Amino acid sequence: MEYRDLETPADPTGRKRLLRSLFSTLISRYMANPDVEIHFVQRNKPVLEKERSSVSLASVPYTYIEERYEVENQMLDAIRRGAISEATYYQNMFMGFTIDQRIDDYLRNAKDMVISASTVMRKAVEQAEVHPLHIDRLSNQILRDIEEVENEVQLKALIPRMIRQYCRLVQTYSRERYSGVVRDVLNYVEFNYMEAMSLDSLAARYAVSKNYLSSRFHKEVGMTVTDYINHTRVQQSLKLLGGTTLSMPEIAERCGFADANYFSRIFKKLRNMTPNEYRKSLQNSKPVKTDT
């Protein structure tokens, strides 16, 4: 017969030995068998992991959290409006709040926090009616920049740059102030400038009369649909003139102009110089390399 002792081995008072003696006497007497042997098996109590104390909601400084969220909302509203100085001001205020570290790796934790910040900034820009394609391009580049950061100093320098980039995206591409059909035309021309298009084809695409589209577009944008198409194409040609050695016919074709002569006429009308003159001006403005 085994008596399983649930006590710990330590018995400084002798209480355990007394209990064992009484138990042996009782077993021997009531079983009337003097050969009964009592074996004591010691088993230590399992060591239980100490429970972590829970945090009472009453101990959370909710006014501090409310203030942090308010500053964050003001920063996001400034980004939505493209207000760089205002957004930077609130960003500096926000950096003054202490946020609990979620994982042990400090740099990884900081990167994750900046990624979260970029995500909410991206949504603020979306509210300004910036096309998702523009937002996606920038946010993907920012994610790559965050992952390439090697230390805290680089990460802190990245945050205000990130805010400026999102604000400039709003300044350049926000369609918030335009009506639905004008917004659609602006976005379509911007992403499809290389294709053949006209006032008639755009009016048909969006199921409105060309007179309505012409009037509405001029009122909201300040130029005709045709002028805007040409303006967009010339802006795209600037990148090719400055960054490639493509010929004028090739550039004209890539930018949606019917031929190089028409491209040259429209370019001169808008830039007060021909495409060739513009390219030469860029070449002349480049610093001359000298041997050292």
N, C-alpha and C positions, 0 to 999 in steps of 0.2 A: 504494500500500500504506500502511495506517495502523498505526502502533504506538500502542496505547492505554495511556497511562501511568496506572497506578493510584496513583501517589504524589501527594502534595500538591505545589503549585507551589514551595514553599520547598525550596531545595537548598543549604544553607550549606556543605556539605563538598565540593561539586563531583562527588559520586559519581554523580549522575544524568547529568551531561554525559558522563562517561567511559563509562557503560553505553550511552548513545545512540550514541556514536562507534563502539564495538565492534560494536554491532548493525548499524549502517549498513554497515560494512566487510564483515561476514559475508554480509549479504544481497546486496550488489553482487557479491561474489566467486562465491558459489555459484549465482547466477542468471546470471552472465556477461553481464550487461546493464548497461552503464554509464549507461543513461538512467533506470534505476530511481531514483525519488525516494522518499525516506523522509519522511513527514509525521508529526509527533508531535502527538497530540491529548491535551491534558491533561484529566483528569477528577478532580475533587476527591472525596475520600472522603465518603460521606453522613454527616451528623451524627446519630448515634444518640441517642435519648432515654435519659437516664441512668436506669438501673433503680433502683427504690426498694428499699432494703434490707428484707429480711423480718424479722419479729419472731420470735425464737426462743421457743418455749413455755417454755423454761427461764428466760427473762427476765421472765415474767409473775408478778407477786406474788400467787400463788394463795391464800395465807392471807388477804390483804386482801380478795380477791373472796369467799372463803368467809365471812368475817366480815360483809361487806355483805349477802350472801344470807341469812345467819342473822338479822340484824337485820330485814331485810325480812319474813322469815317470821314473826318474833315480832310485828311490827306487824300483819300480815294476820290472825294468830290472834286478836289483841286485837280487831280490827274484827269478825271472825266472832262474837265473844262480846259485841260491843256495848260494850266497855270503852273509853270515850272517853279517860280520863286515861292509861291504859296505851298505847293506840294513839298518842296524841300524843307520849308520851315516846319511843317507838321511832322515830316519824317524825322527831323532832328529832335523834336519833342518826343516822338514815339520811341526813339532810341534811348531815352532817359528812363523808360519803364523797365523793370526787372521781370524777365520771363523765365520760368523754371526750365532747367535743362532736362530734356526728355531721355537722352541716352548718354552713356559715359564718354563717348568720343566727342570732344568739344567741337572740333572743326566740322565733323559730320552733322552734329546737332545744329550748328550755326548755318550750314549750307541748307539743311532741310527747312529751317525757318525762313531763309531768304527765298527758297523755292515756293513756299506757301505764300509769301508776300507777293511774289511775281504773279502767282495764280489769281489773287484777288485784284491786283492792279490790272491784269488782263481783262477781268470782268468789268472793271470800271471803264476801260477803254471801249469795250464792246457796247456799253450803255451810250457812248457818244456816237454810235452808229458808224464805227470804223469797220470796214469789211473784214470778216474773219481771216481772209488770206493774209492781209497785212499783219494782223495780230499774231497769227500763227508763225509767220516768218520771224518776227522779232522775239516772241517768247521762246522759240526753239533756240535762237542764237543766245539768248540770255541763259537758258539752261546749260548750254555748252560752256558759256563763260563761268558759270557758278562751279561746274564740275572741274574746271581747270584751275581754280583757285587753290593755292598751296598754303596759305596762312590767313590769320585773322585780319591783318592789315589790308591785304588784297581784297578780302571779302567786304570790309567796311568801305573801301573805295568804290566797290562795284555798286553798292546800293544807291547812292545819289545819281550815278550814271544811268542806272536802270530807270529811275524815276524820270530823268530828262528824256530818255529814249521813248518811254511810253507817252509823255506829254507831247513830244514832237510828233508822234504818230497821230495824236488827236488833232494837233494844229494843222497837219498836212492832209489828213484823210477823213476827218470827221464829216459825216453827212447829216448830223443831227438837225440842222436848221432847214433842211430841204424837205419838200413833200415827197411822197412815195415814188411817183413816176419819175421825178427829176433825179432822185437818189438812185433809182434803178439805171437810168441812162448814164449818169456819171460813172457808176461802177462798171457798167458794160463797156463803155468807151475806154476806160482805164485798163481793163484786162483784155480787150480785143481790138486795140487800136490798129493792129497790123492787118485786120480784115477790111474788106470793102463795106462801108456803111454810109448812111445819109439820113437826113431828117425823115424822109419817107419810110425808109426801112426800119428806123427806130420807132417811129409812130406805129407802124404795123406790128412790130414785135411786142409792144406794150399795150396794144389795142386802144389807142387814142387817136384822135384826129391830128394831122400834122400842124394845123393852126393852133390847136390847144397846146400841143407840146412845145411849139415854137414860142408862143406867148408865155407860157408858164416857165420854160427854161430861161428865157431872157430876163424875166422878172426876178427869178431867184438867183441866177448865176451871174448875170450882168453881161452876157455875151450870147451870140446865137449858137445853136447846136453845131453848125458847120465850123464856126470859129473855135469852139471848144475841142472838136475833133482834131483840127489842125494844130492847135496849141499843144494838145497831148502828144501828138506825133512828133512835133519839133522837140519837145522836152525829152522824149525817148531818144531822138537822134543825137542829142548832145552827148549822151553816154557812149554811143558808138563812134562819134567823131573824136572824142577824147581818149577812148580806151581801146580802139582797134585801128587797124590799117585798111579796113574795108573801103572799097570804092564808093563813089557817090551813088551810082545805080543800085549797088547792093544795099546801102544804107536806106535809100528811098524805098526799096522793096520791103525791107524788114520793118519799116515804120509805117507801111500802109499807103504810101504815096504812089500815084499812078505811074510816074516816071521821074527821072532825076531833074528835069527842067522845072516841073511843077514843084518838086521838093525845094529846089533852089529859090524859086520865086516866093513861096510861102515862108521859107526860112528867113529870107532877107526882109520880108514885110514885118516879121515878128521880132527879129534880132538886129535889124539894121546892118547886116553884113551877110555875105554868102556863106554856105557851109564850108567852102574851101578857106575863106578868110578866117572863119572861126577856128578851124583846125590849125592854121598857121599861127594864129594868136596864142593858142595853147602851147605850141611847140616853142615859140619865142619866149614864152614866160617861164619855161622850165630852166632851173639853174644849170649852168654849165659846169661839168665835172672837170676838175683840174688835178694834175698829178701832184702828189705830195712827196 
